[in-house]
Structure formats: C-alpha cells, structure tokens
C-alpha cells in the first residue's frame, strides 16, 4: 500500500458557462482577472493568485479529446456551480462597490458564526460566486 | 468607479455528488483529506492545503437556505465537474500507485506541451479529478 501524499491545495477550480464571451466580460473585465488561456468555443481560464479559475463550455468539454497526445478526459456540468475567492474584509467591501457600480445584484452578504464575512453574486451563467475571508476556514 | 481588488486566490472549489458517503470514502478515506465540515445530507468539506474542496449534494443545495441569519444562495450542478489539485511529479507517481492499489482506474496521464505532468481519475460521482504540477500555470 502506498500512502497518499499530502494535498498541496486546489490548483484549478472549474465553472461552466455556454456563453464564454459573457464569462470573460465578467471575470476578465469587471473583476479584472488576467486571462491565462482562451480557446474558443471550449474554454477561458483566469489567473486567481496562485490558482486558476477554469470556465468551460460544457457543450464542448463533454466530448472526448480528439488529440491522442493530450487525452484530456471529458467532463461538463449543467446548472449553477459555486466558487469562492479569498478576500479580506476591506476587499469584500470594495467588491460590493464594484458590483453595485456595475449593476450586478448582490445575492447575499453576511458574517458566518466564526465572524468571517462572505459576499455572493452570480456570474452571467448563474454560477454562485463568493468572496470570503480566509479565516472562514484557516 | 471602484477598482476591483487583486484576487487573493481560489479559497473553495466545489463539486457535486448525491452520495456523500461515497465522496467521503474517496476524498477522506482513499485520498486522506481531512474533513473540515460534514452536514449530511447536504455537504462534506475537505481541507486541501490552504484551500477547501466542497462536495455538495445538489438535491439539497438547490433549495433556498431556510436560515435568515445565513442566507446562503442556492446552487447545484449536475453532471461531471472538474477539480485539479497541485502535486509534484513525485507525488503524482505516488497518487498513481494509491489509485492502482485501490482499483481506481486512471482516466489519463500525460505531459502538457510545457512539460508539466497531469494525472486524472474519476471520483465516485464521476467528477474528473486531476493532479497537476504547479508549473502547468506558474
């Protein structure tokens, strides 16, 4: 038996959106995230600190890879997913203003029982996007 | 206009699984990840370094929160999602053996054009779980 290594952390979180232009306008435009890879109509990937947010078009990723050198397994979910970005309390206040200025409705904003704050909005595909203080978990 | 803050990184990545016991057996048992929160039948959360993997039962999270103090927005996707954990090349070799020992089929293993290695398996819900070297992106 081989012991499992210690997990180094999430490197990529994935969301799904059929309209990748709208996703890029939201994550890359409004939120200011740097696009690290764009391959339309399949995906747009965004840098998030030392992690990457992958936004996939499930119509494309549900098909098997046609490339024998890069046999990326098929996947693709439907319906609203979820991701949470780390943010300080001050940054959460700034995000609130960024979304208000852009006319993006806030889904919720509250303090968890341990005092950590979370703010939630929806991306154009309906995914639930959260900003939370790291002390929610650490 | 408020400028968007710099994103601190992904804090939580989410997957969906109706059978949370099977999910816990995979992530908590086979993969050795520490459970940080378990609220059945809604969710099981696992620590992944300085990030958290959230596994939600979409049958439960698609309903609105009934708690006015914690108005967590509804979400819930169906079909195979994706997550990627950071791992060194040696750790990827160890993961290969962990899954082989457990009879979990490998979906794929290859080097990307920049030389970074990836290994893919499926969790019991069919989500595509990847282990990749950080230099894939950074």
Interface residues (C-beta under 8 A of the other chain):
Chain A: X1 X2 X3 X4 X5 X6 X7 X8 X9 X10 X11 X12 X13 X14 X16 X30 X31 X32 X33 X36 X47 X48 X49 X50 X51 X52 X53 X54 X56 X58 X62 X69 X70 X71 X72 X73 X74 X75 X76 X77 X78 X79 X80 X81 X82 X83 X84 X85 X86 X87 X88 X91 X94 X95 X97 X98 X101 X107 X108 X110 X112 X120 X122 X127 X128 X130 X132 X134 X136 X137 X138
Chain B: X1 X2 X3 X4 X5 X6 X7 X8 X9 X10 X11 X12 X13 X14 X16 X30 X31 X32 X33 X36 X47 X48 X49 X50 X51 X52 X53 X54 X56 X58 X62 X69 X70 X71 X72 X73 X74 X75 X76 X77 X78 X79 X80 X81 X82 X83 X84 X85 X86 X87 X88 X91 X94 X95 X97 X98 X101 X107 X108 X110 X112 X120 X122 X127 X128 X130 X132 X134 X136 X137 X138
